Amino acid sequence: MLRVEEVYDTPGFVGEADVVVIGAGIIGTSAAYELARRGVSVALLDKGIVGAEQSGRNWGWVRQQNRDIFELPLAMRSVRRWSELRDELQIDLGFRRDGILYASNDAKSIARWEAWCKRARDIGFISHVLTSAEVNSRVPAGGPQYAGGVWSPDDGCAEPSRAAPALAEGAKRRGALLYQNCAVRGLEFSAGRVSGVWTERGLIKASTVVCAGGAWSSRFCNRHGIDLPAVNVVGTVMRTSVAPAAINGCFSGPGFALRRRLDGAYTLAVPGFGRIDLAPLGVKHALRYYRNYRNDIGKKLKYRLSTPWFEGPEARASWQFDQVSPFEHCRVLDPRPDLEFVKAALDNVKRAIPQLADMQVVHAWAGAIDTTPDLIPIISDVAQIRGFYVATGFSGHGFALGPAAGELVADMVTGAQPMMDISPYRLGRFSDGTTVKVPEMM
């Protein structure tokens, strides 16, 4: 089991709050923190512990560069919030702006980066397209030569084991209630709107509920008749032995992605590769992903039948709210890593950076990445249930986008003017006849 920083629960159990946030990953903790900052009474609940699933298992990149243009404003705001949070929280999240470098010999990738950079400038983000000489002056000597690259000095990284716990602690200091190992079984209704949540410890009354359940959001929503299309892609990540500081910051090269950690080791992965464990909800949504399965994204995925079929986050079996729920059967989703991806990442990085030839894998793990058909998150109200909001489907981008997503949730919940156009993130885009766009970037 991957370890994250420990956060202590609020003593006792309070039966009422203005807002209940379901899920204490980076999105849920950010939302709870931003709501508490605005004086809202908020209860943050998790079936397991803070940051134990994908929010503590990701690469740790905080990236604006190469985002979908719809996502870029959210990413830009989020990086600013990452910079502010250390002073606000008085807790070190491990955030630093050491830059992110991409390098490639693939002409199509380089052309896509160049076109993206031109569009990004119109929004106010500057990323630098590098010539072959420029990119090769930035990568460690002795490896392959690259045809081109792209560099963002304002991008950075943080430590996944610290971030969500720090935000949860910050929310508590501002009055939020935190209950871990306390699964939310379902919603309570009164007069046609949400009036609370049923948990394994009892009812918490609330006029507003935010579902930020990550890999489990679709199953929770399905129990209430809400169609939330999301498929979980299982990604494999690893921590290496302590190794020379060949790269400071983050570097993505052919067949590997690398982040220098504060402990002197690296976090390493193979970009875009993953596994889909087929289960009922995923099969139900499969047609919405058809174009993705046919393009380069689909070619990097492998598929297997999920076991158990009726118990995981994409099962469809129902339950009663006075019964033990699926969320109590699985406190922390801990998928097995794919060892072929571990070997590929290590082989690729040693080939590209000879200084890391003696590096070994110390620990490999996997996480379930809640992924929408267009790879754009869902941050939205739910038309058929007043007082219910969802913030999910971040498609592997949630760690970087979390702080700004929390602000956007707080805007919607409190009725404030949203800080940006929220229409690209609406849940209704998957049911109102809008053509699902093919993802531009990963």
FIDO-506229 format. One line per 8 residues: number of its first residue (from 1); their letters; for each residue x, y, z of C-alpha. Coordinates in nm, 2 decimals. Layout:
N
NUM	A	X,Y,Z | ...
REM end
This chain:
442
1	MLRVEEVY	0.00,0.00,0.00 | 0.13,0.34,-0.09 | 0.19,0.57,0.21 | 0.06,0.93,0.24 | 0.09,1.19,0.51 | -0.15,1.12,0.80 | -0.44,1.35,0.89 | -0.65,1.31,1.20
9	DTPGFVGE	-1.03,1.31,1.20 | -1.25,1.56,1.36 | -1.35,1.42,1.71 | -1.70,1.29,1.74 | -1.95,1.30,1.46 | -2.16,1.60,1.37 | -2.49,1.54,1.20 | -2.53,1.86,1.00
17	ADVVVIGA	-2.33,2.09,0.76 | -2.40,2.34,0.48 | -2.21,2.12,0.23 | -2.09,1.76,0.23 | -1.79,1.68,0.01 | -1.76,1.31,-0.09 | -1.40,1.20,-0.15 | -1.09,1.34,0.01
25	GIIGTSAA	-0.85,1.33,-0.29 | -0.70,1.64,-0.43 | -1.03,1.76,-0.58 | -1.24,1.70,-0.27 | -0.98,1.84,-0.03 | -0.93,2.15,-0.25 | -1.31,2.20,-0.27 | -1.35,2.16,0.11
33	YELARRGV	-1.06,2.41,0.17 | -1.20,2.67,-0.06 | -1.55,2.64,0.08 | -1.41,2.67,0.44 | -1.21,2.98,0.34 | -1.54,3.14,0.24 | -1.70,3.06,0.58 | -1.91,2.77,0.46
41	SVALLDKG	-1.97,2.49,0.70 | -1.84,2.18,0.52 | -1.80,1.81,0.61 | -1.54,1.62,0.41 | -1.59,1.24,0.40 | -1.39,0.95,0.26 | -1.45,0.58,0.25 | -1.08,0.53,0.32
49	IVGAEQSG	-0.81,0.79,0.41 | -0.71,1.12,0.26 | -0.52,1.10,-0.07 | -0.49,0.72,-0.06 | -0.61,0.65,-0.42 | -0.51,0.83,-0.74 | -0.44,1.16,-0.57 | -0.14,1.00,-0.39
57	RNWGWVRQ	-0.04,0.77,-0.68 | 0.01,1.01,-0.97 | 0.33,1.15,-1.12 | 0.33,1.47,-0.92 | 0.35,1.69,-1.23 | 0.18,2.04,-1.21 | 0.15,2.12,-1.58 | 0.00,2.39,-1.80
65	QNRDIFEL	0.19,2.30,-2.11 | 0.02,2.07,-2.36 | -0.32,2.09,-2.20 | -0.63,2.08,-2.41 | -0.71,2.44,-2.49 | -1.04,2.41,-2.29 | -0.84,2.30,-1.99 | -0.56,2.56,-2.02
73	PLAMRSVR	-0.74,2.85,-1.83 | -0.81,2.61,-1.54 | -0.45,2.49,-1.55 | -0.31,2.84,-1.55 | -0.52,2.94,-1.25 | -0.43,2.62,-1.07 | -0.05,2.68,-1.10 | -0.10,3.02,-0.94
81	RWSELRDE	-0.29,2.86,-0.65 | -0.02,2.60,-0.60 | 0.22,2.89,-0.56 | 0.00,3.06,-0.30 | -0.10,2.75,-0.10 | 0.23,2.70,0.09 | 0.20,3.04,0.25 | -0.17,3.01,0.32
89	LQIDLGFR	-0.15,2.66,0.47 | 0.19,2.70,0.63 | 0.25,2.34,0.52 | 0.51,2.23,0.26 | 0.33,2.06,-0.03 | 0.67,2.00,-0.21 | 0.56,2.24,-0.48 | 0.84,2.39,-0.69
97	RDGILYAS	0.86,2.55,-1.04 | 1.15,2.37,-1.19 | 1.00,2.36,-1.54 | 0.88,2.07,-1.77 | 1.06,1.96,-2.08 | 0.93,1.75,-2.36 | 1.17,1.61,-2.63 | 1.09,1.40,-2.93
105	NDAKSIAR	1.21,1.27,-3.27 | 0.85,1.24,-3.39 | 0.77,1.51,-3.65 | 0.40,1.49,-3.58 | 0.44,1.54,-3.21 | 0.67,1.84,-3.27 | 0.42,2.00,-3.52 | 0.14,1.95,-3.27
113	WEAWCKRA	0.34,2.12,-3.00 | 0.41,2.42,-3.23 | 0.05,2.46,-3.33 | -0.06,2.43,-2.96 | 0.19,2.70,-2.85 | 0.04,2.94,-3.10 | -0.31,2.89,-2.97 | -0.19,2.90,-2.61
121	RDIGFISH	-0.04,3.25,-2.66 | -0.39,3.38,-2.75 | -0.49,3.28,-2.40 | -0.18,3.43,-2.24 | 0.03,3.12,-2.18 | 0.39,3.12,-2.32 | 0.56,2.79,-2.38 | 0.89,2.77,-2.58
129	VLTSAEVN	0.92,2.54,-2.89 | 1.29,2.43,-2.90 | 1.50,2.35,-3.20 | 1.71,2.03,-3.21 | 2.01,2.22,-3.08 | 1.82,2.39,-2.80 | 1.65,2.08,-2.67 | 1.98,1.88,-2.69
137	SRVPAGGP	2.15,2.15,-2.48 | 1.90,2.09,-2.20 | 1.91,1.71,-2.19 | 2.18,1.51,-2.03 | 2.48,1.44,-2.25 | 2.55,1.09,-2.39 | 2.20,1.00,-2.48 | 2.01,1.02,-2.81
145	QYAGGVWS	1.98,1.34,-3.00 | 1.63,1.49,-3.04 | 1.47,1.66,-3.33 | 1.28,1.91,-3.12 | 1.11,1.98,-2.80 | 0.89,2.22,-2.59 | 0.98,2.38,-2.26 | 0.77,2.55,-2.00
153	PDDGCAEP	0.98,2.72,-1.72 | 0.66,2.81,-1.52 | 0.54,2.45,-1.48 | 0.65,2.24,-1.19 | 0.57,1.95,-0.96 | 0.47,1.87,-0.60 | 0.47,1.56,-0.38 | 0.14,1.36,-0.41
161	SRAAPALA	0.19,1.21,-0.06 | 0.18,1.56,0.09 | -0.07,1.76,-0.12 | -0.42,1.63,-0.04 | -0.33,1.58,0.33 | -0.21,1.94,0.35 | -0.53,2.07,0.20 | -0.74,1.86,0.43
169	EGAKRRGA	-0.55,1.99,0.73 | -0.59,2.35,0.60 | -0.96,2.29,0.56 | -0.98,2.16,0.92 | -0.80,2.47,1.05 | -1.07,2.68,0.89 | -1.35,2.49,1.05 | -1.42,2.20,0.81
177	LLYQNCAV	-1.51,1.86,0.96 | -1.31,1.55,0.84 | -1.43,1.19,0.87 | -1.22,0.91,0.72 | -1.32,0.55,0.69 | -1.67,0.69,0.67 | -1.83,0.59,0.34 | -2.12,0.78,0.20
185	RGLEFSAG	-2.39,0.53,0.10 | -2.63,0.76,-0.08 | -2.82,1.09,-0.09 | -3.12,1.19,0.12 | -3.39,1.40,-0.05 | -3.66,1.64,0.07 | -3.90,1.86,-0.13 | -3.73,1.76,-0.45
193	RVSGVWTE	-3.37,1.84,-0.36 | -3.08,1.71,-0.17 | -3.12,1.73,0.21 | -2.82,1.52,0.33 | -2.62,1.20,0.29 | -2.65,0.86,0.44 | -2.32,0.74,0.57 | -2.21,0.42,0.75
201	RGLIKAST	-2.23,0.62,1.07 | -2.57,0.77,1.01 | -2.73,1.07,0.84 | -2.56,1.41,0.79 | -2.80,1.68,0.70 | -2.69,1.92,0.42 | -2.86,2.12,0.15 | -2.56,2.08,-0.09
209	VVCAGGAW	-2.35,1.77,-0.17 | -2.04,1.76,-0.39 | -1.93,1.42,-0.53 | -1.55,1.42,-0.59 | -1.52,1.04,-0.56 | -1.27,0.99,-0.85 | -1.28,0.63,-0.97 | -1.60,0.57,-0.77
217	SSRFCNRH	-1.80,0.87,-0.88 | -1.97,0.70,-1.18 | -2.09,0.41,-0.96 | -2.22,0.65,-0.69 | -2.41,0.86,-0.95 | -2.55,0.55,-1.13 | -2.71,0.44,-0.80 | -2.92,0.76,-0.82
225	GIDLPAVN	-3.00,0.74,-1.19 | -2.73,0.98,-1.31 | -2.55,0.89,-1.62 | -2.19,0.99,-1.56 | -1.96,0.85,-1.84 | -1.62,0.77,-1.70 | -1.39,0.47,-1.75 | -1.11,0.40,-1.51
233	VVGTVMRT	-0.77,0.35,-1.68 | -0.52,0.18,-1.45 | -0.18,0.35,-1.48 | 0.15,0.21,-1.34 | 0.40,0.44,-1.17 | 0.73,0.36,-0.99 | 0.98,0.51,-0.75 | 1.34,0.45,-0.82
241	SVAPAAIN	1.65,0.42,-0.61 | 1.83,0.74,-0.52 | 2.02,0.84,-0.84 | 2.23,1.13,-0.98 | 2.05,1.46,-1.04 | 2.06,1.42,-1.42 | 1.72,1.60,-1.45 | 1.60,1.88,-1.22
249	GCFSGPGF	1.22,1.89,-1.25 | 1.02,1.69,-1.50 | 1.12,1.55,-1.84 | 0.91,1.35,-2.09 | 1.11,1.17,-2.36 | 1.04,0.87,-2.59 | 0.87,0.61,-2.38 | 0.93,0.76,-2.04
257	ALRRRLDG	0.82,1.04,-1.81 | 1.05,1.14,-1.52 | 1.02,1.36,-1.21 | 1.31,1.43,-0.97 | 1.18,1.38,-0.61 | 1.28,1.56,-0.30 | 1.43,1.24,-0.16 | 1.68,1.22,-0.44
265	AYTLAVPG	1.50,0.94,-0.62 | 1.28,0.97,-0.93 | 0.91,0.90,-1.00 | 0.90,0.72,-1.34 | 0.62,0.61,-1.58 | 0.55,0.53,-1.94 | 0.33,0.81,-2.07 | -0.02,0.72,-2.21
273	FGRIDLAP	0.01,0.34,-2.14 | -0.24,0.18,-1.91 | -0.49,-0.10,-1.86 | -0.87,-0.10,-1.86 | -1.03,-0.36,-1.64 | -1.36,-0.42,-1.82 | -1.67,-0.41,-1.60 | -2.04,-0.34,-1.64
281	LGVKHALR	-2.04,0.04,-1.63 | -1.73,0.06,-1.85 | -1.90,-0.16,-2.11 | -2.21,0.05,-2.09 | -2.00,0.36,-2.18 | -1.78,0.20,-2.44 | -1.94,0.35,-2.75 | -1.87,0.70,-2.62
289	YYRNYRND	-1.50,0.61,-2.63 | -1.50,0.45,-2.97 | -1.29,0.72,-3.14 | -1.04,0.72,-2.86 | -1.00,0.34,-2.89 | -0.92,0.38,-3.26 | -0.65,0.65,-3.22 | -0.31,0.66,-3.06
297	IGKKLKYR	-0.46,0.66,-2.71 | -0.64,0.33,-2.77 | -0.33,0.17,-2.91 | -0.15,0.22,-2.58 | -0.42,0.05,-2.37 | -0.46,-0.31,-2.29 | -0.78,-0.48,-2.17 | -0.88,-0.75,-1.93
305	LSTPWFEG	-1.20,-0.87,-1.76 | -1.24,-0.72,-1.41 | -1.25,-0.93,-1.10 | -1.46,-0.91,-0.91 | -1.72,-0.82,-1.17 | -1.99,-0.71,-0.92 | -1.78,-0.53,-0.66 | -1.54,-0.27,-0.81
313	PEARASWQ	-1.59,0.09,-0.90 | -1.74,0.01,-1.24 | -1.99,-0.26,-1.12 | -2.36,-0.19,-1.15 | -2.52,-0.39,-0.86 | -2.73,-0.17,-0.63 | -2.75,-0.15,-0.25 | -2.97,-0.01,0.02
321	FDQVSPFE	-2.85,0.28,0.24 | -2.90,0.08,0.55 | -2.68,-0.20,0.41 | -2.30,-0.22,0.38 | -2.22,-0.04,0.05 | -1.95,-0.13,-0.21 | -1.75,0.16,-0.08 | -1.70,-0.01,0.25
329	HCRVLDPR	-1.60,-0.34,0.08 | -1.31,-0.15,-0.07 | -1.17,0.12,0.15 | -0.87,0.19,-0.07 | -0.86,0.09,-0.44 | -0.51,-0.07,-0.49 | -0.48,-0.21,-0.84 | -0.19,-0.43,-0.93
337	PDLEFVKA	0.08,-0.26,-1.14 | 0.17,-0.39,-1.48 | 0.52,-0.52,-1.47 | 0.58,-0.49,-1.84 | 0.53,-0.11,-1.81 | 0.78,-0.10,-1.52 | 1.04,-0.28,-1.73 | 0.97,-0.06,-2.04
345	ALDNVKRA	1.00,0.27,-1.84 | 1.33,0.16,-1.68 | 1.48,0.04,-2.01 | 1.37,0.35,-2.19 | 1.51,0.60,-1.94 | 1.85,0.42,-1.91 | 1.88,0.43,-2.29 | 1.80,0.80,-2.29
353	IPQLADMQ	2.00,0.91,-1.99 | 2.32,0.71,-1.94 | 2.39,0.87,-1.61 | 2.10,0.67,-1.47 | 2.23,0.33,-1.59 | 2.26,0.20,-1.23 | 1.91,0.32,-1.13 | 1.67,0.05,-1.00
361	VVHAWAGA	1.30,0.03,-0.92 | 1.23,0.03,-0.55 | 0.85,0.03,-0.55 | 0.59,0.01,-0.83 | 0.22,0.08,-0.78 | -0.09,0.15,-0.98 | -0.38,0.39,-0.96 | -0.73,0.41,-1.12
369	IDTTPDLI	-0.76,0.72,-1.34 | -1.12,0.83,-1.39 | -1.13,0.92,-1.76 | -1.40,1.10,-1.96 | -1.46,1.04,-2.34 | -1.30,1.38,-2.42 | -1.04,1.38,-2.15 | -1.19,1.70,-2.01
377	PIISDVAQ	-1.31,1.69,-1.64 | -1.67,1.72,-1.52 | -1.72,2.01,-1.28 | -2.09,2.07,-1.29 | -2.43,2.08,-1.12 | -2.66,1.79,-1.20 | -2.98,1.90,-1.37 | -3.21,1.64,-1.23
385	IRGFYVAT	-3.10,1.67,-0.86 | -3.10,2.02,-0.71 | -2.82,2.08,-0.47 | -2.60,1.80,-0.61 | -2.27,1.87,-0.79 | -2.00,1.65,-0.94 | -1.62,1.72,-0.97 | -1.47,1.42,-1.13
393	GFSGHGFA	-1.34,1.26,-1.45 | -1.01,1.45,-1.45 | -0.85,1.20,-1.68 | -0.51,1.20,-1.51 | -0.49,1.58,-1.48 | -0.66,1.62,-1.14 | -0.34,1.66,-0.93 | -0.23,1.96,-1.13
401	LGPAAGEL	-0.58,2.11,-1.17 | -0.71,2.04,-0.82 | -0.66,2.38,-0.65 | -0.84,2.57,-0.93 | -1.11,2.30,-0.95 | -1.17,2.35,-0.58 | -1.22,2.72,-0.64 | -1.46,2.65,-0.93
409	VADMVTGA	-1.66,2.41,-0.71 | -1.68,2.68,-0.44 | -1.80,2.94,-0.69 | -2.08,2.71,-0.81 | -2.19,2.60,-0.47 | -2.20,2.95,-0.32 | -2.36,3.12,-0.62 | -2.05,3.33,-0.69
417	QPMMDISP	-1.96,3.44,-1.05 | -1.74,3.16,-1.18 | -1.38,3.26,-1.23 | -1.39,3.13,-1.59 | -1.63,2.98,-1.85 | -1.76,2.66,-1.70 | -1.95,2.53,-2.00 | -1.67,2.30,-2.12
425	YRLGRFSD	-1.69,2.11,-1.79 | -2.07,2.06,-1.78 | -2.20,1.71,-1.73 | -2.48,1.78,-1.99 | -2.23,1.78,-2.28 | -2.26,1.40,-2.29 | -2.64,1.40,-2.32 | -2.75,1.72,-2.49
433	GTTVKVPE	-2.65,1.63,-2.84 | -2.30,1.79,-2.83 | -2.05,1.61,-3.04 | -1.79,1.46,-2.81 | -1.46,1.61,-2.92 | -1.16,1.40,-2.99 | -0.89,1.49,-2.73 | -0.62,1.72,-2.87
441	MM	-0.35,1.66,-2.61 | -0.29,1.39,-2.34
REM end
